Amino acid sequence: MIGLKARLVRLVGASTVALLLGSCGTDVVLDELITFEQMQWHMDSTVSVSWEPKESDKPVFMSMYIRHFTDYPYNNIYLFRSIESTEGVEYSDTVNVALADDLGAWNGSGMSSLKTLAIPIGKGAVRFRDDERYTLKITQGMRDTLLIGIQDIGIRFEAAEK
């Protein structure tokens, strides 16, 4: 019965994310969702998404979203992010994402125990070079070897202009 409930929560959560993100009316360039088995993100496991831009003249806004359960043991998560090309590291940062406010209320959206929080990558729209392959890498920077309660990491790029 617990397995059925967990699957139902995942299905409702995934449907909600798809509906919310798909109804924005924006031109989506890239949308990837990486799901962790049993809501466990190992500290040595890197989320990796690769892409090859088709139109370098069109700038894109980069963002990511985190889907986590409300039994996640912390109010934040540290993430190490980088974008690499064949020429090397193009962008790198460390971000402390507040998953809950100071009073313990969860940030993000969701009507069940699964919450979704969107986080921008960078400070604005960027252009990528044509004929180049890029890889975005995200690693959790918490001290736990096995971080429990993170369901998915999503990567989303949207065209800045239509």
Buried (B, 14 or more C-beta within 10 A) or exposed (E): EEEEEBEEBBEBBBEBBEEBBEEEEBEEBBBBBBEBEEBEBBBEBEBBBEBEBEEEEBBBBBBBBBBBBBEBEEBBBBBBBBBBBEEEEBBEEEBEBEBBEEEEEBBBBBEEBBBBBBBEBBEEBBEBEEEBEBBBBBBBBBEEEEBBBBBBBBBBBBBBEE
